[in-house]
Amino acid sequence: MNQSATITSKLQLTIPTIIARKVGITRGDKVTVSEENGRIILTPMKQLVEELAGFLAMPEKWKGKDMDEIIKEAKQEYFRDKKI
């Protein structure tokens, strides 16, 4: 399915509603942005987590937490250890 969208002066893009619904993303969801052969690819983080499920062991301290909370804690630990 192809839909058009416009890149703003701030390089922002609004994903057409029909496509967002089809892939199951909603406001506030995280996506990864990558480039492949000159194409921009957006992949919902939920999908990547589901694909990786079982390949990586989840540390006990992260179990039951959402991705944003894990990222926040990881950043705090990283910069605390760097003593910047």
C-alpha positions, 0 to 999 in steps of 0.5 A: 500500500502506498500513501503520500506524506510530506517532510516538514522543514524540521524533517518531520513526517506524519505517517498516514492514519491508514498505514499506522493502523495497519501496522498497529502503531499509535501516538507515542510509540517508538520506531527504529529508522533505518536506510536500505538501498536508498529507502527509509524504513520505519519499524515499530519497536514492538515488532523488533522486541517480538522478533528478538524474544527468546534470543536474549535473556532479559535481566531480572532488574528490567522484567516487568518494566516498559521500554522507556523506563529501561532506557531511562535507567540505562542512561542514568547508570551509564552516565553515573559510571562515567562520572561526567 
